[in-house]
Amino acid sequence: MKRVLREPLLHFLLLGTTIFVAYSLVTKPSNDEPGKIVISQGQVAAMAEGFARTWRRPPTGEEIEGLIKDRVQEEVYCREAMALGLDKDDTVIRRRLRQKIEFVTDDVTALAGPTDDQLGAYLKTHADAFRVQRQFTFSQVYLNPERHGENLARDIAQLLAQLQQAGDKADLSELGDSFLLEHKFQSLPAGEIVKQFGEKFAIELGKLSPGQWNGPIESGYGVHLVWISERTEGRVPELAEVRDAVRREWANARRLEAKDKFYQELLKRYVVTIERPKPAEEKRIAATK
Amino acid sequence: MILTKHLLAAALVCALALTTNGAQAEDTTTDVGTLDQETAAKMFPAKPPYSPYAGRNFPTRPFFGDTHLHTSFSMDAGAFGCRLGPKDAYRFAKGAEVTASSGQPVKLSRPLDFLVVSDHSDGFGFFPQLMSGDPGLLATPQGRKWYDWIQAGKGGQAALDIITSFGKGQMPKGFPLPGTPAYRSAWQETIKAADEANEPGRFTAFIGYEWTSNAGGNNLHRNIIFRDNGAKASLIEPYTTQPPLGSPNPRDLWKWMVMCEEKTSAQILAIAHNGNLSNGRMFPIIESFTNKKIDRAYAESRMRWEPLYEATQIKGDGETHPLLSPNDEFANFERWDKGNLDLTELKKPEMLEFEYARSALKNGLKMEAELGVNPYKFGMVGSTDAHTALSAVEEDNFMGKTTSSEPSADRTSHPFVKTSLATIMGWEQTASGYAAVWAQEDTRESIFDAMKRRETYATTGPRMAVRFFGGFDFDAADANNRMPAKIGYSKGVPMGGDLTDAPKGKAPTFLVAALKDPIGANLDRYQIVKGWLDAKGETHEQVYDVAWSGDRKPDAKGKIPSVGDTVDIANATWTNTIGAPELIAVWKDPDFDPSLRSFYYGRVIEIPTPRWTAYDAKYFGVKMPKEVPMTTTERAYTSPIWYTPAK
């Protein structure tokens, strides 16, 4: 197996130190030499490729010259800045480097495609996250308390009686107060009920019996009389129904886990000494908190 | 509680006596003559079908989301310490609890319905794709070893070994090295995260990015949103602002957008934001790049690609400014008017006109009269522009602009931007906003199409439902209709629409309705903001109160008195004992002149509630300086409806 980076070593073994030095002078990328900048063919090709990906056409001669000129400028500035040590202790650069190394662990976990057994096990231990929500098919009539004031209780009773008489044939288009949300909902999942009516309403709805007019139950908007025609209980789905979601969550859990393990492994290479502030100072900091 | 404390007794009997006449009414509306109108009329035959769901293809509830969120993929977000990427951002928006970059657990009160992760295209960068999944790699002993480790759950160990080998130059053959195409771009990762998170019908994850033109520190930023999936979006790399590859001039962005749609058939749109930090350049009459007057080509392009404007976000509210709207008592809201984005140039009063949404809508009428095209015919959305991967702008759950302004005892007292010219303090951040979209369903296609037709509104955080319909035939009884939306669509056009050619003797009428956030504060009032161009070519504006809670009466100047204030600042609480959960009314323009161009948009104001600074003060036990506002009045701005005279 030929490894480009090992070639200098090979030359060293064969021809000795002198030749190795000569060789490394020749093969070393010229950009390592101070005072010399070479924009390689490969780099030019990469710039052209980048342009083509943005504009869906190859750059013109003028455009590629512009890109090259810009790259030279970047190289000059970077070298000068590094020579001045401007890259040292730069938070932005340090954070970027940290980010890049963290990407490595992301890659590693991305490679490992999970088996169905692994996904099944994950689904079992995280059942709640994938649960198919309880669903309600229901009708509701709304009363705006502001409009009824102290007559609210009486009006509710009256309306309820009227609805109970009409049963599921009640014509809701003319009952109750005008309301921006729908009067009838088909198979609405509990989470969607929370979004539209708030949690209090969703909980109360769960306690009602289907097939009759119930209420009043309260929401953030006011009060509602409700007829539930169908209620489907929540359940833990089969893997086949939610495989994509389980795979996504599984991969995410793996990603976080790998990141942590990776850091712990790296940390083992270091002896970390933290020079904490003296106790007196510590106390003062604590006091100001 | 709310059930017992109310005064107004519109007796139920009375309400029942009012019959809905929507079915008859729609037969009389042939004179409006807009496309939406005609379609709507076909949708609703005289006798509605037995099934209440049949023929109902208008949007029945708004979807709430954020069109503008940065993650660690943005250079500046990463530099501020953000360590959560697009995947984390989508998980959080879908309701998962995550650990913020500052180490604290955070979760939304309710999931959002959609999200655009819009990282800066400049400096997107490439990341080493060490495990590119090349089958040749697995055939090497090292590759095989790593693969087995990973399968056995020893990912950390594998990663370490890979890094070590990399450092020693002992990588197996076929391993991608820096500078090779096997380096993946952050853009590809962004696309992948969105496609994975997208769940049609349940949660929409849009592919997008931000084109961050910042010429001279003046904010001309735009977010680009794709309607399509990764198969199309990955055909192209995002447009940048650095010449020679990119450009800071919006005209060049529009050229790129034309090319993008032509060559990839992907549909895209752009949303600009933070005119308040553009120092007079966001809505120009004179173009800053050429110093020439805006021409028809500019107006046409801007109209084609920019149907919406992000009118409120963490870096201040952009509806209007007290100097522009001196008679608007609610205009002084979350102002950021010290200078440009990086505070290298101070604000001058004459810049304001070209920065705020309302004045731009007014100037748009003027330019339309001259050019034949209105470059500033935009709808409204709000979004966060958070750089934390956390779209969290509720006052009691505000995660700040950057990782360094995630909740902490001193986030309010630290300067947010500080130059020799001016300082913006941490407490000046605005916990705002979200985009609300009236779409038929929670999918990329449906939400994108609603954005294109401007059926959207901005909120400063609360998820209130706001309707705004315009037509010539709404009457008072329509406000008592049990199904305001049905009557709204059948007799008029929704927000974002057009009215033209007023029938003789008729003035525009509006059916307005707002429903509070189910877990939020009551509503104070619903206002209509009108702007128009007079016969001399001068623009004007007027704010009308059209619906309000309780039995308040207009004063001598026609203004509705204040709703009051129940905020207990020390405890960061309020009560819904004032205001109303829902406001509905029909309003007719009393000052209409059919020969003048005009626009109308809705503004809904909540009762006062504690500002995020009050929650901070209480939680961290800090005393805020006197100048820090501790209450706020959250609000919503609808997209306008425009009236254009015939010919």
Interface residues (C-beta under 8 A of the other chain):
Chain A: M1 K2 R3 L5 R6 G42 Q43 A46 E49 G50 F51 R53 T54 W55 R56 E63 G66 L67 K69 D70 T91 V92 R95 R96 Q99 K100 I101 E102 F103 V104 T105 D107 V108 T109 A110 L111 A112 L143 N144 P145 E146 R147 H148 G149 E150 N151 L152 D155 Q158 L159 L172 S173 E174 L175 G176 D177 S178 F179 L180 L181 E182 H183 K184 Q186 G191 V194 K195 Q196 F197 G198 E199 F201 E218 S219 G220 Y221 G222 V223 D244 A245 R248 N252 R254 R255 E257 A258 K259 D260 K261 F262 Y263 Q264 E265 L266 K289
Chain B: I2 L3 T4 K5 H6 L7 L8 A9 A10 A11 L12 V13 A15 L16 T19 T20 P52 Y53 T60 R61 S72 M75 G78 A79 G81 R83 K87 R91 G95 R110 P111 D113 F127 P128 Q129 L130 M131 S132 G133 W146 Y147 I150 Q151 G153 K154 G155 G156 Q157 A158 A159 L160 I162 I163 G169 Q170 M171 P172 K173 G179 P181 E196 A197 E199 L235 I236 E237 P238 Y239 T240 P243 P244 L245 G246 W256 M259 C260 K263 T264 A409 R463 A465 R467 A479 N480 N481 R482 M483 P484 A485 A513 A514 L515 K516 D517 P518 I519 G520 S549 G550 A580 P581 E582 I584
